[in-house]
Amino acid sequence: MTSFEERLAAIANLRIGHPPEAPVDVVRPFYPEQIEGMFSVAAFGGGDTGRVVVLLVEGDDVAPHRGLDEAARRLRALGVLGRGQWAIENLRPLLDAVGGLTPGYGGFETEHATELPDGGGLELALTGPEEWVRFAASGASGPPPPTTTAAPGGGLAPPKPQGLARSTVDAGYRLRWTYHAAGEIPLGEVEGDPDDSPTAEDDPPNDPLVVEATIAAARRARSSPLAVPAAPVRRGRAPGTCIVPLLGIGDVEVTVPGG
């Protein structure tokens, strides 16, 4: 791999809780005929949380995740709503790239994207066990729920109640996640507004690899491997530290990896 591909691989690994040096299978452009500057990384070499990660490049480097407001702004800058059926079919990886996936992504069993009526935007529905939806609605605070389907004493456990996590990108590019238990019982919602996109800090960490490593350190500190940033990483109170705001969890101050 080229040095840039190695950088893409390292950031993809960090986003799913793998060591940055873990091997990856494939790094390649993601539909370059549709959008320039997106890449997919098949990251399956560092553990059982492997998946294909989609990354967005802004300028000359990977765009670090900065919360749902920034994710909404990036969707608008990409003009996603004007890209027809392709955007519907690729809504989940697009959300992945811009930092707009739900906390707790990974335990959902099915996904289905559609266009909202009358040009109202796009919708992505993720279904999975209700306990996973509750976990996502909490900000993915703590370890993920167990995924075993074995019943005590052997055999198969009865089917678990299913819940729903729904994402909408409306005509104004507002990004909203809503969560429902079985029977459409509401569990909560979070939202990103492109017009509330965060401004740069006076002295933020500016290397995307350092930013992603710092986010990964905050997840480890809270034992919340599937949490996501709520806003940009910012400098901490003590030298050599940063504060990572995690959606639904709060600020986590950690030592910047590598100093």
Accessible surface in RSA format (square Angstrom, percent):
REM  Atomic radii and reference values for relative SASA: ProtOr
REM  Chains: A
REM  Algorithm: Lee & Richards
REM  Probe-radius: 1.40
REM  Slices: 20
REM RES _ NUM      All-atoms   Total-Side   Main-Chain    Non-polar    All polar
REM                ABS   REL    ABS   REL    ABS   REL    ABS   REL    ABS   REL
RES MET A   1   132.72  68.7  61.13  40.5  71.58 170.4  66.64  56.7  66.08  87.5
RES THR A   2    85.21  60.6  75.68  76.7   9.52  22.7  80.64 108.3   4.57   6.9
RES SER A   3    93.17  78.7  79.43 106.0  13.74  31.6  46.45  98.9  46.72  65.4
RES PHE A   4    67.18  33.6  63.64  39.4   3.54   9.2  66.93  40.6   0.26   0.7
RES GLU A   5    51.83  29.8  51.83  39.2   0.00   0.0   9.43  18.2  42.39  34.6
RES GLU A   6    92.50  53.1  86.93  65.8   5.57  13.3  24.84  48.0  67.66  55.2
RES ARG A   7    60.14  25.3  55.29  28.2   4.86  11.6  27.82  38.0  32.32  19.6
RES LEU A   8     0.00   0.0   0.00   0.0   0.00   0.0   0.00   0.0   0.00   0.0
RES ALA A   9     5.27   4.8   5.27   8.1   0.00   0.0   5.27   7.4   0.00   0.0
RES ALA A  10    12.72  11.7  12.58  19.4   0.14   0.3  12.58  17.7   0.14   0.4
RES ILE A  11     0.00   0.0   0.00   0.0   0.00   0.0   0.00   0.0   0.00   0.0
RES ALA A  12     0.00   0.0   0.00   0.0   0.00   0.0   0.00   0.0   0.00   0.0
RES ASN A  13     0.00   0.0   0.00   0.0   0.00   0.0   0.00   0.0   0.00   0.0
RES LEU A  14    11.26   6.3   9.87   7.1   1.39   3.5  10.53   7.4   0.73   2.0
RES ARG A  15    18.27   7.7   5.45   2.8  12.82  30.5   5.62   7.7  12.65   7.7
RES ILE A  16    11.31   6.4   6.24   4.7   5.06  12.2   7.99   5.8   3.31   9.0
RES GLY A  17    56.48  69.7   0.00   N/A  56.48  69.7  24.97  68.5  31.51  70.6
RES HIS A  18     7.56   4.1   3.19   2.2   4.36  11.2   4.08   4.2   3.48   4.0
RES PRO A  19    64.85  47.3  57.47  52.4   7.38  26.8  63.92  52.8   0.93   5.8
RES PRO A  20    58.13  42.4  52.78  48.1   5.35  19.5  53.04  43.8   5.09  31.6
RES GLU A  21   140.45  80.6 109.90  83.1  30.55  72.7  75.71 146.4  64.74  52.9
RES ALA A  22    11.48  10.6   2.59   4.0   8.89  20.2   7.04   9.9   4.44  11.8
RES PRO A  23    95.54  69.6  84.76  77.3  10.78  39.2  95.16  78.6   0.38   2.4
RES VAL A  24    25.59  16.8   1.55   1.4  24.04  57.9   2.57   2.2  23.03  62.5
RES ASP A  25    99.70  69.8  67.64  67.3  32.05  75.8  23.38  55.0  76.32  76.1
RES VAL A  26    68.04  44.8  62.74  56.8   5.30  12.8  67.92  59.0   0.12   0.3
RES VAL A  27    22.26  14.6   2.63   2.4  19.63  47.3   2.63   2.3  19.63  53.2
RES ARG A  28   148.55  62.4 146.76  74.8   1.79   4.3  33.36  45.6 115.19  69.8
RES PRO A  29    72.79  53.1  61.81  56.3  10.98  39.9  61.81  51.0  10.98  68.2
RES PHE A  30    22.00  11.0  19.87  12.3   2.12   5.5  21.80  13.2   0.20   0.6
RES TYR A  31    94.06  43.9  87.03  49.5   7.03  18.3  46.44  34.9  47.62  58.7
RES PRO A  32    75.10  54.7  64.26  58.6  10.83  39.4  65.04  53.7  10.06  62.5
RES GLU A  33   133.52  76.7  90.52  68.5  43.00 102.4  71.35 138.0  62.17  50.8
RES GLN A  34    63.15  35.3  49.76  36.4  13.39  31.9   3.12   6.6  60.03  45.5
RES ILE A  35     7.85   4.5   4.13   3.1   3.73   9.0   7.51   5.4   0.34   0.9
RES GLU A  36   153.95  88.4 134.84 102.0  19.12  45.5  50.51  97.7 103.44  84.5
RES GLY A  37    26.34  32.5   0.00   N/A  26.34  32.5  15.64  42.9  10.70  24.0
RES MET A  38     2.26   1.2   0.13   0.1   2.13   5.1   0.00   0.0   2.26   3.0
RES PHE A  39    41.22  20.6  41.22  25.5   0.00   0.0  41.22  25.0   0.00   0.0
RES SER A  40    12.64  10.7  12.31  16.4   0.33   0.8   3.59   7.6   9.05  12.7
RES VAL A  41     0.00   0.0   0.00   0.0   0.00   0.0   0.00   0.0   0.00   0.0
RES ALA A  42    16.68  15.3  15.17  23.4   1.51   3.4  15.17  21.4   1.51   4.0
RES ALA A  43     0.00   0.0   0.00   0.0   0.00   0.0   0.00   0.0   0.00   0.0
RES PHE A  44   103.99  52.0  84.31  52.2  19.68  51.2  84.66  51.3  19.33  55.3
RES GLY A  45    41.55  51.2   0.00   N/A  41.55  51.2  19.10  52.4  22.45  50.3
RES GLY A  46    26.97  33.3   0.00   N/A  26.97  33.3   8.70  23.9  18.28  40.9
RES GLY A  47    45.97  56.7   0.00   N/A  45.97  56.7  32.76  89.9  13.21  29.6
RES ASP A  48   148.75 104.2 105.05 104.6  43.70 103.3  52.46 123.5  96.29  96.0
RES THR A  49    66.48  47.3  53.35  54.1  13.13  31.3  57.91  77.8   8.56  12.9
RES GLY A  50    21.46  26.5   0.00   N/A  21.46  26.5   1.40   3.8  20.06  44.9
RES ARG A  51    53.93  22.6  52.62  26.8   1.31   3.1  33.43  45.7  20.50  12.4
RES VAL A  52    65.38  43.0  60.74  55.0   4.64  11.2  60.74  52.8   4.64  12.6
RES VAL A  53     0.10   0.1   0.10   0.1   0.00   0.0   0.10   0.1   0.00   0.0
RES VAL A  54     2.36   1.6   2.36   2.1   0.00   0.0   2.36   2.1   0.00   0.0
RES LEU A  55     0.00   0.0   0.00   0.0   0.00   0.0   0.00   0.0   0.00   0.0
RES LEU A  56     5.37   3.0   5.37   3.8   0.00   0.0   5.37   3.8   0.00   0.0
RES VAL A  57    25.14  16.5  13.15  11.9  12.00  28.9  13.15  11.4  12.00  32.5
RES GLU A  58    74.23  42.6  57.12  43.2  17.12  40.8  36.39  70.4  37.84  30.9
RES GLY A  59    74.70  92.1   0.00   N/A  74.70  92.1  41.07 112.7  33.63  75.3
RES ASP A  60   143.29 100.4 116.32 115.8  26.97  63.8  40.00  94.1 103.29 103.0
RES ASP A  61    36.35  25.5  35.61  35.4   0.74   1.7  19.87  46.8  16.49  16.4
RES VAL A  62     2.25   1.5   0.00   0.0   2.25   5.4   0.00   0.0   2.25   6.1
RES ALA A  63     2.51   2.3   0.00   0.0   2.51   5.7   2.50   3.5   0.01   0.0
RES PRO A  64    25.58  18.6  25.58  23.3   0.00   0.0  25.58  21.1   0.00   0.0
RES HIS A  65    19.24  10.5  18.83  13.1   0.42   1.1  13.57  14.0   5.68   6.6
RES ARG A  66    50.37  21.1  49.53  25.3   0.84   2.0  12.38  16.9  37.99  23.0
RES GLY A  67     1.07   1.3   0.00   N/A   1.07   1.3   0.62   1.7   0.45   1.0
RES LEU A  68     6.97   3.9   5.61   4.0   1.36   3.4   5.61   3.9   1.36   3.7
RES ASP A  69    43.16  30.2  42.21  42.0   0.95   2.3   5.42  12.8  37.74  37.6
RES GLU A  70     6.17   3.5   6.17   4.7   0.00   0.0   0.10   0.2   6.08   5.0
RES ALA A  71     0.00   0.0   0.00   0.0   0.00   0.0   0.00   0.0   0.00   0.0
RES ALA A  72     0.00   0.0   0.00   0.0   0.00   0.0   0.00   0.0   0.00   0.0
RES ARG A  73    69.52  29.2  69.09  35.2   0.43   1.0  28.97  39.6  40.55  24.6
RES ARG A  74     3.67   1.5   3.04   1.5   0.63   1.5   0.92   1.3   2.75   1.7
RES LEU A  75     0.06   0.0   0.06   0.0   0.00   0.0   0.06   0.0   0.00   0.0
RES ARG A  76    99.11  41.6  88.36  45.0  10.75  25.6  36.43  49.8  62.69  38.0
RES ALA A  77    76.28  70.1  32.87  50.7  43.41  98.7  45.05  63.4  31.22  82.7
RES LEU A  78    27.73  15.4  23.68  16.9   4.05  10.2  26.63  18.7   1.10   3.0
RES GLY A  79    29.53  36.4   0.00   N/A  29.53  36.4  26.29  72.2   3.24   7.3
RES VAL A  80     0.11   0.1   0.00   0.0   0.11   0.3   0.00   0.0   0.11   0.3
RES LEU A  81    51.73  28.8  23.81  17.0  27.93  70.2  25.06  17.6  26.67  71.8
RES GLY A  82    72.99  90.0   0.00   N/A  72.99  90.0  37.35 102.5  35.64  79.8
RES ARG A  83    74.09  31.1  60.39  30.8  13.70  32.6  14.95  20.4  59.15  35.8
RES GLY A  84    46.54  57.4   0.00   N/A  46.54  57.4  41.48 113.8   5.06  11.3
RES GLN A  85   109.94  61.5  99.94  73.0  10.01  23.8  49.88 106.2  60.06  45.6
RES TRP A  86    27.36  11.0  22.45  10.9   4.91  11.5  24.36  13.0   3.00   4.9
RES ALA A  87     0.97   0.9   0.97   1.5   0.00   0.0   0.97   1.4   0.00   0.0
RES ILE A  88    21.37  12.2  20.67  15.4   0.71   1.7  20.78  15.0   0.59   1.6
RES GLU A  89   119.93  68.9  84.57  64.0  35.35  84.2  36.20  70.0  83.73  68.4
RES ASN A  90    13.85   9.6  13.85  13.4   0.00   0.0   0.00   0.0  13.85  13.4
RES LEU A  91     1.03   0.6   0.21   0.2   0.82   2.1   0.21   0.1   0.82   2.2
RES ARG A  92    47.72  20.0  46.25  23.6   1.46   3.5   0.64   0.9  47.07  28.5
RES PRO A  93    15.34  11.2  15.34  14.0   0.00   0.0  15.34  12.7   0.00   0.0
RES LEU A  94     0.00   0.0   0.00   0.0   0.00   0.0   0.00   0.0   0.00   0.0
RES LEU A  95     0.00   0.0   0.00   0.0   0.00   0.0   0.00   0.0   0.00   0.0
RES ASP A  96     3.88   2.7   3.27   3.3   0.61   1.4   0.61   1.4   3.27   3.3
RES ALA A  97     0.00   0.0   0.00   0.0   0.00   0.0   0.00   0.0   0.00   0.0
RES VAL A  98     0.16   0.1   0.00   0.0   0.16   0.4   0.00   0.0   0.16   0.4
RES GLY A  99     7.18   8.9   0.00   N/A   7.18   8.9   2.27   6.2   4.91  11.0
RES GLY A 100     0.00   0.0   0.00   N/A   0.00   0.0   0.00   0.0   0.00   0.0
RES LEU A 101    13.19   7.3  11.43   8.2   1.76   4.4  11.43   8.0   1.76   4.7
RES THR A 102     1.14   0.8   0.00   0.0   1.14   2.7   0.00   0.0   1.14   1.7
RES PRO A 103     2.08   1.5   2.08   1.9   0.00   0.0   2.08   1.7   0.00   0.0
RES GLY A 104     0.00   0.0   0.00   N/A   0.00   0.0   0.00   0.0   0.00   0.0
RES TYR A 105    40.71  19.0  33.84  19.3   6.87  17.9  15.23  11.4  25.47  31.4
RES GLY A 106    55.45  68.4   0.00   N/A  55.45  68.4  23.52  64.5  31.93  71.5
RES GLY A 107    10.78  13.3   0.00   N/A  10.78  13.3   7.08  19.4   3.71   8.3
RES PHE A 108    29.03  14.5   2.84   1.8  26.19  68.1   2.85   1.7  26.18  74.9
RES GLU A 109   116.13  66.7  81.48  61.6  34.64  82.5  40.15  77.7  75.97  62.0
RES THR A 110    82.52  58.7  73.34  74.4   9.18  21.9  73.51  98.7   9.01  13.6
RES GLU A 111    82.22  47.2  56.78  43.0  25.45  60.6  27.63  53.4  54.59  44.6
RES HIS A 112   121.93  66.6 116.38  80.9   5.55  14.2  85.98  88.6  35.95  41.8
RES ALA A 113    22.56  20.7   8.09  12.5  14.47  32.9   8.09  11.4  14.47  38.3
RES THR A 114    49.58  35.3  46.40  47.0   3.17   7.6  40.84  54.9   8.74  13.2
RES GLU A 115   106.43  61.1  84.51  63.9  21.92  52.2  16.59  32.1  89.85  73.4
RES LEU A 116    40.43  22.5  37.71  27.0   2.72   6.8  38.02  26.7   2.40   6.5
RES PRO A 117   107.99  78.7  89.86  81.9  18.13  65.9 101.53  83.8   6.46  40.2
RES ASP A 118   153.62 107.6 105.16 104.7  48.45 114.6  43.84 103.2 109.78 109.5
RES GLY A 119    54.28  66.9   0.00   N/A  54.28  66.9  28.06  77.0  26.22  58.7
RES GLY A 120    24.38  30.1   0.00   N/A  24.38  30.1  21.00  57.6   3.38   7.6
RES GLY A 121     5.57   6.9   0.00   N/A   5.57   6.9   3.37   9.2   2.20   4.9
RES LEU A 122     9.41   5.2   9.41   6.7   0.00   0.0   9.41   6.6   0.00   0.0
RES GLU A 123    36.39  20.9  36.31  27.5   0.09   0.2   0.45   0.9  35.94  29.3
RES LEU A 124     1.75   1.0   1.75   1.3   0.00   0.0   1.75   1.2   0.00   0.0
RES ALA A 125    20.41  18.8  19.03  29.4   1.38   3.1  19.03  26.8   1.38   3.6
RES LEU A 126     1.08   0.6   1.08   0.8   0.00   0.0   1.08   0.8   0.00   0.0
RES THR A 127    45.43  32.3  45.43  46.1   0.00   0.0  39.04  52.4   6.39   9.7
RES GLY A 128     0.00   0.0   0.00   N/A   0.00   0.0   0.00   0.0   0.00   0.0
RES PRO A 129    12.27   8.9  12.27  11.2   0.00   0.0  12.27  10.1   0.00   0.0
RES GLU A 130    35.12  20.2  34.45  26.1   0.68   1.6   4.78   9.2  30.35  24.8
RES GLU A 131    62.97  36.2  55.82  42.2   7.15  17.0  30.35  58.7  32.62  26.6
RES TRP A 132    12.42   5.0  12.42   6.0   0.00   0.0   9.58   5.1   2.84   4.6
RES VAL A 133     0.00   0.0   0.00   0.0   0.00   0.0   0.00   0.0   0.00   0.0
RES ARG A 134   115.66  48.6 108.43  55.3   7.23  17.2  46.14  63.1  69.51  42.1
RES PHE A 135    16.62   8.3  10.22   6.3   6.40  16.7  16.12   9.8   0.50   1.4
RES ALA A 136     1.24   1.1   0.00   0.0   1.24   2.8   0.00   0.0   1.24   3.3
RES ALA A 137    31.90  29.3   5.74   8.9  26.17  59.5   6.13   8.6  25.78  68.3
RES SER A 138    49.72  42.0  34.04  45.4  15.68  36.1  44.24  94.2   5.48   7.7
RES GLY A 139     2.59   3.2   0.00   N/A   2.59   3.2   2.18   6.0   0.41   0.9
RES ALA A 140     0.00   0.0   0.00   0.0   0.00   0.0   0.00   0.0   0.00   0.0
RES SER A 141    52.27  44.2  36.11  48.2  16.16  37.2  13.00  27.7  39.27  55.0
RES GLY A 142    13.95  17.2   0.00   N/A  13.95  17.2  13.38  36.7   0.58   1.3
RES PRO A 143   101.87  74.2  89.47  81.6  12.40  45.1  89.76  74.1  12.11  75.3
RES PRO A 144    47.33  34.5  33.16  30.2  14.17  51.5  33.16  27.4  14.17  88.1
RES PRO A 145    22.31  16.3  12.33  11.2   9.99  36.3  18.74  15.5   3.58  22.2
RES PRO A 146    89.42  65.2  77.73  70.9  11.69  42.5  89.12  73.6   0.30   1.9
RES THR A 147   100.39  71.4  79.21  80.3  21.19  50.5  49.23  66.1  51.16  77.3
RES THR A 148    82.79  58.9  67.34  68.3  15.45  36.8  65.73  88.3  17.06  25.8
RES THR A 149    87.24  62.0  83.45  84.6   3.79   9.0  60.44  81.2  26.80  40.5
RES ALA A 150    65.08  59.8  47.42  73.2  17.66  40.2  48.53  68.3  16.55  43.8
RES ALA A 151    21.56  19.8  16.32  25.2   5.23  11.9  16.71  23.5   4.84  12.8
RES PRO A 152   140.02 102.0 107.60  98.1  32.42 117.9 120.25  99.3  19.77 122.9
RES GLY A 153    93.94 115.8   0.00   N/A  93.94 115.8  45.63 125.2  48.32 108.2
RES GLY A 154    48.93  60.3   0.00   N/A  48.93  60.3  32.87  90.2  16.06  36.0
RES GLY A 155    58.84  72.6   0.00   N/A  58.84  72.6  39.75 109.1  19.10  42.8
RES LEU A 156   155.74  86.7 130.07  93.1  25.67  64.5 130.07  91.4  25.67  69.1
RES ALA A 157    33.43  30.7  18.74  28.9  14.69  33.4  18.74  26.4  14.69  38.9
RES PRO A 158   105.18  76.7  93.52  85.3  11.66  42.4 100.58  83.0   4.60  28.6
RES PRO A 159   131.81  96.1 103.54  94.4  28.27 102.8 114.63  94.6  17.18 106.8
RES LYS A 160    68.79  33.6  57.11  35.0  11.68  27.8  52.11  46.9  16.67  17.8
RES PRO A 161    84.83  61.8  72.79  66.4  12.04  43.8  84.39  69.7   0.44   2.8
RES GLN A 162    81.43  45.5  69.35  50.7  12.08  28.8  52.66 112.1  28.77  21.8
RES GLY A 163     4.29   5.3   0.00   N/A   4.29   5.3   3.07   8.4   1.22   2.7
RES LEU A 164    22.98  12.8  22.92  16.4   0.05   0.1  22.92  16.1   0.05   0.1
RES ALA A 165     0.00   0.0   0.00   0.0   0.00   0.0   0.00   0.0   0.00   0.0
RES ARG A 166    60.46  25.4  59.84  30.5   0.61   1.5  11.36  15.5  49.10  29.8
RES SER A 167     0.23   0.2   0.14   0.2   0.09   0.2   0.00   0.0   0.23   0.3
RES THR A 168    24.46  17.4  24.43  24.8   0.03   0.1  19.75  26.5   4.70   7.1
RES VAL A 169     0.25   0.2   0.25   0.2   0.00   0.0   0.25   0.2   0.00   0.0
RES ASP A 170    29.65  20.8  29.65  29.5   0.00   0.0  21.83  51.4   7.82   7.8
RES ALA A 171    67.28  61.9  45.70  70.5  21.58  49.1  46.73  65.8  20.55  54.4
RES GLY A 172    32.89  40.6   0.00   N/A  32.89  40.6  24.60  67.5   8.29  18.6
RES TYR A 173    25.45  11.9  25.45  14.5   0.00   0.0  20.10  15.1   5.35   6.6
RES ARG A 174    98.13  41.2  96.68  49.3   1.46   3.5  13.65  18.6  84.49  51.2
RES LEU A 175     0.00   0.0   0.00   0.0   0.00   0.0   0.00   0.0   0.00   0.0
RES ARG A 176    74.51  31.3  74.00  37.7   0.52   1.2  12.16  16.6  62.35  37.8
RES TRP A 177     0.15   0.1   0.15   0.1   0.00   0.0   0.15   0.1   0.00   0.0
RES THR A 178    24.36  17.3  24.36  24.7   0.00   0.0  21.51  28.9   2.84   4.3
RES TYR A 179     3.34   1.6   2.91   1.7   0.43   1.1   2.37   1.8   0.97   1.2
RES HIS A 180    27.01  14.8  27.01  18.8   0.00   0.0   7.74   8.0  19.26  22.4
RES ALA A 181     2.91   2.7   0.89   1.4   2.02   4.6   0.89   1.3   2.02   5.3
RES ALA A 182    37.31  34.3  29.48  45.5   7.83  17.8  32.09  45.2   5.22  13.8
RES GLY A 183    74.40  91.8   0.00   N/A  74.40  91.8  40.23 110.4  34.17  76.5
RES GLU A 184    99.40  57.1  86.20  65.2  13.20  31.4  55.68 107.7  43.72  35.7
RES ILE A 185    99.18  56.4  97.21  72.4   1.97   4.7  99.18  71.4   0.00   0.0
RES PRO A 186   101.39  73.9  85.35  77.8  16.04  58.3  85.53  70.6  15.85  98.5
RES LEU A 187    47.17  26.3  16.10  11.5  31.07  78.1  22.14  15.5  25.04  67.4
RES GLY A 188    37.88  46.7   0.00   N/A  37.88  46.7  33.12  90.9   4.76  10.7
RES GLU A 189   104.18  59.8  77.47  58.6  26.71  63.6  26.22  50.7  77.96  63.7
RES VAL A 190    38.70  25.5  32.55  29.5   6.15  14.8  38.70  33.6   0.00   0.0
RES GLU A 191    78.10  44.8  52.08  39.4  26.02  61.9  18.80  36.4  59.30  48.4
RES GLY A 192     0.29   0.4   0.00   N/A   0.29   0.4   0.29   0.8   0.00   0.0
RES ASP A 193    34.10  23.9  33.39  33.2   0.72   1.7   5.70  13.4  28.40  28.3
RES PRO A 194     3.32   2.4   0.75   0.7   2.57   9.3   0.75   0.6   2.57  16.0
RES ASP A 195   112.06  78.5  79.28  78.9  32.77  77.5  31.95  75.2  80.10  79.9
RES ASP A 196    89.79  62.9  73.88  73.5  15.91  37.6  20.45  48.1  69.34  69.2
RES SER A 197    29.18  24.7  13.57  18.1  15.61  36.0  11.81  25.2  17.37  24.3
RES PRO A 198    35.47  25.8  16.89  15.4  18.58  67.5  26.21  21.6   9.26  57.6
RES THR A 199   116.28  82.7 103.55 105.0  12.73  30.3  78.89 106.0  37.39  56.5
RES ALA A 200    82.20  75.6  55.48  85.6  26.72  60.8  56.62  79.7  25.58  67.8
RES GLU A 201    71.09  40.8  59.25  44.8  11.84  28.2   7.07  13.7  64.02  52.3
RES ASP A 202   157.04 110.0 117.21 116.7  39.82  94.2  40.81  96.0 116.22 115.9
RES ASP A 203    92.48  64.8  88.11  87.7   4.37  10.3  28.03  66.0  64.45  64.3
RES PRO A 204    42.39  30.9  38.74  35.3   3.65  13.3  38.74  32.0   3.65  22.7
RES PRO A 205    12.56   9.2   2.86   2.6   9.70  35.3   4.63   3.8   7.93  49.3
RES ASN A 206   135.29  93.3 106.78 103.2  28.51  68.6  34.46  82.9 100.83  97.5
RES ASP A 207    52.07  36.5  48.09  47.9   3.97   9.4  19.42  45.7  32.64  32.6
RES PRO A 208    13.44   9.8  13.22  12.0   0.22   0.8  13.33  11.0   0.11   0.7
RES LEU A 209    52.94  29.5  52.92  37.9   0.02   0.1  52.92  37.2   0.02   0.1
RES VAL A 210    46.08  30.3  44.20  40.0   1.88   4.5  46.08  40.0   0.00   0.0
RES VAL A 211     9.97   6.6   9.97   9.0   0.00   0.0   9.97   8.7   0.00   0.0
RES GLU A 212     1.66   1.0   1.25   0.9   0.41   1.0   0.00   0.0   1.66   1.4
RES ALA A 213    17.64  16.2  16.98  26.2   0.66   1.5  17.10  24.1   0.54   1.4
RES THR A 214     0.00   0.0   0.00   0.0   0.00   0.0   0.00   0.0   0.00   0.0
RES ILE A 215     0.36   0.2   0.36   0.3   0.00   0.0   0.36   0.3   0.00   0.0
RES ALA A 216     5.90   5.4   4.67   7.2   1.23   2.8   5.31   7.5   0.59   1.6
RES ALA A 217    13.96  12.8  10.94  16.9   3.02   6.9  11.29  15.9   2.66   7.1
RES ALA A 218     0.00   0.0   0.00   0.0   0.00   0.0   0.00   0.0   0.00   0.0
RES ARG A 219    17.27   7.2  17.11   8.7   0.16   0.4   7.05   9.6  10.21   6.2
RES ARG A 220   160.77  67.5 139.87  71.3  20.90  49.8  79.94 109.2  80.84  49.0
RES ALA A 221    65.89  60.6  25.29  39.0  40.60  92.4  38.28  53.9  27.61  73.1
RES ARG A 222   104.03  43.7  90.72  46.2  13.31  31.7  25.53  34.9  78.50  47.6
RES SER A 223    67.15  56.7  58.65  78.3   8.50  19.6  31.84  67.8  35.32  49.5
RES SER A 224     0.94   0.8   0.91   1.2   0.03   0.1   0.00   0.0   0.94   1.3
RES PRO A 225    57.33  41.8  51.28  46.7   6.05  22.0  54.92  45.3   2.41  15.0
RES LEU A 226    35.96  20.0  29.43  21.1   6.53  16.4  33.79  23.7   2.17   5.8
RES ALA A 227     0.87   0.8   0.00   0.0   0.87   2.0   0.00   0.0   0.87   2.3
RES VAL A 228    22.41  14.7  22.41  20.3   0.00   0.0  22.41  19.5   0.00   0.0
RES PRO A 229     4.19   3.1   2.48   2.3   1.71   6.2   2.48   2.0   1.71  10.6
RES ALA A 230    37.62  34.6  19.10  29.5  18.52  42.1  19.24  27.1  18.38  48.7
RES ALA A 231    34.41  31.6  33.53  51.7   0.88   2.0  34.37  48.4   0.04   0.1
RES PRO A 232    15.65  11.4  13.11  12.0   2.54   9.2  13.50  11.1   2.15  13.4
RES VAL A 233     6.67   4.4   0.94   0.9   5.72  13.8   0.94   0.8   5.72  15.5
RES ARG A 234    69.93  29.4  69.93  35.6   0.00   0.0  19.49  26.6  50.44  30.6
RES ARG A 235   104.75  44.0  91.28  46.5  13.47  32.1  38.35  52.4  66.40  40.2
RES GLY A 236    18.76  23.1   0.00   N/A  18.76  23.1   0.90   2.5  17.86  40.0
RES ARG A 237   192.84  81.0 155.70  79.4  37.14  88.4  84.37 115.3 108.47  65.7
RES ALA A 238    48.23  44.3  42.50  65.6   5.73  13.0  45.85  64.6   2.38   6.3
RES PRO A 239   137.09  99.9 108.04  98.5  29.04 105.6 119.93  99.0  17.16 106.6
RES GLY A 240    35.98  44.4   0.00   N/A  35.98  44.4  22.96  63.0  13.02  29.2
RES THR A 241    20.50  14.6  18.40  18.7   2.09   5.0  18.40  24.7   2.09   3.2
RES CYS A 242     0.00   0.0   0.00   0.0   0.00   0.0   0.00   0.0   0.00   0.0
RES ILE A 243     8.96   5.1   8.96   6.7   0.00   0.0   8.96   6.5   0.00   0.0
RES VAL A 244     0.00   0.0   0.00   0.0   0.00   0.0   0.00   0.0   0.00   0.0
RES PRO A 245    12.19   8.9  12.19  11.1   0.00   0.0  12.19  10.1   0.00   0.0
RES LEU A 246     2.59   1.4   0.00   0.0   2.59   6.5   0.00   0.0   2.59   7.0
RES LEU A 247    25.94  14.4  25.42  18.2   0.52   1.3  25.94  18.2   0.00   0.0
RES GLY A 248    62.99  77.7   0.00   N/A  62.99  77.7  30.77  84.4  32.22  72.2
RES ILE A 249    30.99  17.6   0.23   0.2  30.76  74.1   5.17   3.7  25.82  70.1
RES GLY A 250    34.02  42.0   0.00   N/A  34.02  42.0  32.44  89.0   1.58   3.5
RES ASP A 251    84.10  58.9  54.55  54.3  29.55  69.9  21.84  51.4  62.27  62.1
RES VAL A 252    11.33   7.5   8.75   7.9   2.58   6.2  11.33   9.8   0.00   0.0
RES GLU A 253    63.31  36.4  33.30  25.2  30.01  71.5  22.59  43.7  40.73  33.3
RES VAL A 254    16.20  10.7   9.40   8.5   6.80  16.4  16.20  14.1   0.00   0.0
RES THR A 255    96.12  68.4  85.01  86.2  11.12  26.5  53.99  72.5  42.13  63.7
RES VAL A 256     8.78   5.8   7.61   6.9   1.17   2.8   7.61   6.6   1.17   3.2
RES PRO A 257    48.90  35.6  29.46  26.9  19.43  70.6  40.63  33.5   8.26  51.4
RES GLY A 258    94.60 116.7   0.00   N/A  94.60 116.7  46.80 128.4  47.80 107.1
RES GLY A 259    81.17 100.1   0.00   N/A  81.17 100.1  38.83 106.6  42.34  94.8
END  Absolute sums over single chains surface
CHAIN  1 A    11822.4       8529.6       3292.8       6687.0       5135.4
END  Absolute sums over all chains
TOTAL         11822.4       8529.6       3292.8       6687.0       5135.4
